[in-house]
Amino acid sequence: MNYTLKVVEIRKETEDTVTLCFKQPGLKKIKYLPGQYLTLIFRINGRRYIRPYSFSSCPGIDSFLEITVKRVENGLISNHVNDVVEVGDSIEVMPPMGDFIYHEEYQFTDIYFWGVGSGITPLLSIIKYILAEKPAVNVHLNYGNRNLESTIFKDRIEALKSKYSERFIIRHFHTKLMVDESNPYLIQGRIDQEKALDILGEHDGETAHYICGPAGLKESVKSAIQLKFGKIDHVYSEDFELVKDPKDFENIHTQSVGLVFQGNSHAIEVVKGKSILEAALNADIELPYSCQTGNCSTCKGTLISGEAKMIGLTKQRDDLSANEYLLCCTHPLTENVHIEI
């Protein structure tokens, strides 16, 4: 069941980033966990667009439902949100989803957060929860940006630092700025393996890690964790895009695929490199979807005939049967592929 939420406030975080604040529905409140995302639905020029955005708010702490959207070059929806959406607008949303969340069974005394740019959004949601509800946990935030002006939530981060000064350790990484060496919490350059290893060198016990940012950040941090602890345990990452290896497409060709959706049959051409979901949306077939990264099951379909494979999954999916596929990352291998939704 979808909801319609009213925008009651828009906060400009940086030159290219805004936070939309939604009022909770009057009757049925939306329940979510820190770190989850909200999927927005727009109709622009007659076409439906669906985009997931992480909550920057935290349940029980923030009164509004808040999502933060950074402008992306040529990003239709991110530009629409930054330029067109106004206070008073009503926006259709899907129920909250996502497994990038705090695990209550944790007994760790130190949790590390690694983010770049807008990757801070779900991290801040989880950080606010831990600082408020888990007094025995120390929070380490390692956050990369171009400079101070492009740092999303800089004032809120500083406010949390003031309130939880003993437990909240922050390191800012700035790539476009010469840094004064007298400030040990402001580091020049990006978060690479060497810098991550230096940070981890301060801790000997078991730790948990949340990573949200580009693939390079994840690789650097995971490499540092492996070198430091000899294993990669309790490391969680939020993925905003599928990572595709060109080698995965060597045996894939443009194919016509049969699709049955809501009782209607369609024949769509799936161009090499495009997923079945992308091809269907381009043909104005409004299939259900949300994350587009293979992490949810909104676009799940059943393979009736032919062969197909999923490409770019970053997390193992043990909840799919042998003939179930996530169409956002599914590509046909043979000519006789038929799928039902």
N, C-alpha and C positions, 0 to 999 in steps of 0.2 A: 504494500500500500504506500503510495507516494504522499507527500505533504506539500502544502503551499505555505511558504514562509514570507513574512513581510520584512523588508529592510528598514531598520529603525535608526541606523547610524552607519556612516562610512568614514573610516579613519584612514588618512593618508600616512602610510608608514615611511615611505621614501619617495623619491621622484617617480619611481615606476612600480610602486606596490601599494595596494589598498587592502584594508580589512573590511569585510562586509559583516555587520552585526545584525542578526536575525532575532526577532522576538519569538519566544517559545509559543507554540499553539496553545490556545486557551483551554481546550479540553484534554487532548491526548498529548502529553509532553513527549518530546523526543529524547530517548535515552541513548547515551553513547559513552564510550570509554576513551580516556586520554590517548591520543595518538591515532584514533580512527579518522576516517574521512567522510565527507558529505558530497554526494553527487548531484550537481546542478543540471537542470534541463532547460535549454533555451530554444526558441524558434526564431531564426533569423532568415529573412527573405524566403520564408516558406519551408525552410529545411530545419529538421530537428538536430540539435547538437547536445551531447552529453559530456560533462567533464567532472572528474572527481577532484576535490580540493580538501586537504587535510584541515582538521579543526586546529585553530590556534588557541581556542578557549579550552577550559577545563571544567568538567561537570562538578558542581558543588562549590566552585570557586568563582566562576564568571556567570553572571546572570543571563547574558545573551549567548546564542549560538554564533560562534565567530569562525570565519574562514578567511584566509589571507591569500591574495592572488597577485603574483608578480607578472608584469607585462612581458610577454615573449614576442620576439621579432616574428612578424607574420602570424602570430597566434590569434586566430579569429576571436575565440572566447575570452582570452586574457585581456585583449584590447577592448572588447565589448564591456567587460566588467569594469575596467579602469576608466573608460571614456563615456559609457552610456548609462549604466545602472545608476539609479538615483534613490535617495531616501524616499520611502513610500511605495517602492516597487514591490510586487509580489512575484516570487520565483518558485517554480516547482522543483522539489528535491526528492531524491530517493532515500530510503532509510539508511542510517549510518552503517558503514562496513569497514573491514580492515583488521588485520591481526598484528599490526605494528603497535603493540600495547605493552604496558607494564605487567609483569607476571607476579601475581600476589604471593606466590610460593617462594619468591626470592628471599634469601637470607644474607645477601651481599651487603657489606657496609659501604662499598664504593661502586658507583655506576658512572660510566663515561659516555658522554654524548658527543658525536662528531657530525658537524654539519657545515654546509657551504650555501651561501645565498638563501634562497627560499626554502632550503632544506631544514631551516630552523623551525618551520611551522609546526610539524607534529612533535618535534623535540621539546619545544616550549610547553606544549600541552602536557606532556608527560612530566617534564621538570617541575611545573607548578604543582602537579599532584604529589610527586614524591616529597618536595620540600614542605608541603602543607600536611601530608598524612603519614610520612615515614621519617620521624625525627632521628632515627638511628642511622640514616643513609646519607653519605656524602655524595654530592653531585658535582661532576667535573664536566664543564662545557667547553669544547674546543670548536671555535666558530670562525670560518673563513669568509672574507668579503674583499672587495676591491679597496675600500677605505671606510672611514667612519660614517660618511654621508650615505653610503649604500647599505649600511648595517640595519637590517630589519629588526624591529623591537629593541633597539639599543636602550631606550629609556626604561622599558619594562624589565629588561635584563639587569640594568643597574639598580632598579628599585628592589628586585629580588635579591641582588647582591647585598644591598644595605640591610634588608630584613633578615637574611639568612647568612650573614657574613662568615660564620664559623663553618658552614657546611657547603657553601656554594662557591666552587673554584672555577674561575672563568679565564680562558686564554683566547684572545682575539688574534686572528691571523689576517694581515692586510697585504695584498699583493701590489698595490699601486702607491705605496707610501714608504718613504724612508723613516724608519722607526728609531726613536730615542732608546738607546740601550739601557737607560736608567729605569725604564718601565718594563719589568719582567713579564707582565701579562699582555703585552702587545708585541707580536712577533711578525717580522717581515717575511713575506712569501707564503706559498700555499702549504697546506697540511700534507707533507710527504712522509714516506716511511721513516726517515731519520728523525724528523721532529716528533712523530707519533711514538717512536721507540724511546726518545728522551722523556716524553711525558709518562709513558708506562713504567719507565725505570724507577719512578718514585714509589711504586706500589708492588708488594710481593704477594699479597693474598689474592684469592680469586675475585674476579671482577666481571661485570656484565657491560655490554657495549651496544649502543644504538647509533646507527649510521644512516644519514639521509643526505644524499648529494650525488654528484656525478660518479661514473664508474671508477675513475681514477682515485677518488677519495676512498671508496670501498676497498680497492686493491691495496692502497698504501696502508690503511689502517689494519686490514686483515693480515697483511704481511708482517706488520710490526707486532701484532698480537701473537702470531705464530712463532716469531723469533723470540719474543719475550717469555711466553708461557709454554711453548712447545706443542700447542694445540689451539684450536679455534672453537671454544665453547661459549655459549650464552652471548652470541653475536647476532644482532638482528638488524636488518636493513630494510628501508622502504624504497621501493623502486617506482620511479615515475615513467619509465619507458622500458620497452623490451630491448635487450641487447642481442643483436643479430650478427652472427658470424657468416661472412660470405660463403664459406665452405659448406654451410648447411643447405645452401640453395643450388649446389652443383647438379643435383639430379631432379630439380624442380623446373617445370616448364609452364607456360601459360595454358590453362585448361578451362573448359566449360564445366561448371558444377551445377548439379540439380539441387534445388533447395525447396523444402516444404515448410512454410511458416504460416501459422494460423489458418491451416487448411488450404492455402493457396500455393500452387507450384510455380517456381521461377527457375529460369536458366540464366546463370550469371557467368560472365567471363572473369576469371581470377588471374590477373597478370602476375607473372613471376616477380616475387618480392613483396607482393601485397597479400594480406591475409584474406580469408573468406569473409570475415566481418567487414573489412574495408571495402571489398568488392560489392557486398550487399548494400552497404550504406551509400556508396557511389551510384548504385542503381536505384536509390530512393526506396529501398526496402528497410523499414524501420525496425531492425532487429533489436532485442534488448541487449544492453551492455552497460558497463560502468568503468572499471579500472583500466581496461585495455592493456594490461601487463600480465595477464594470466594468474592474478592473485585472487580474484573472486570467481564466482561461478555464474554470473548473470548471463553471459553469452554462451552457455553450454548447449551443445547440440549432439544429436545421436547420428553416428555414421551408419547408414543403411547398406551401402555398397561402395566398392572401391577402396583405395588406400590413401591415407593422409598422415601428416605428422605435425606435431606442435614444435615450433621453433622459438627460442628465446626465453623459455620458462626459467626463472631464477630460483624458484622454490619447488621442491618435489611435491607433486600432488598425488596423494594416496587415496583420495576420496572419489576418483573418477573410475568408472568401470571401463572395460577394454574397448568398448565402442563409443565412449563419451569423449568429446573434444571441446576445448575452449576455442571458439571461432576467432577470437582476437589474435591468436597466434597459430592458427591452423592453416596448413597449405596442402593442396591436393598433389598426390603423387601419380595418380592414374587418371584416365579419361572418364571413367564411369563412377565418379564420386557423387553420391547422393546423401544429403543430410536433412534430418528433420529436427525442428525445434518445437 
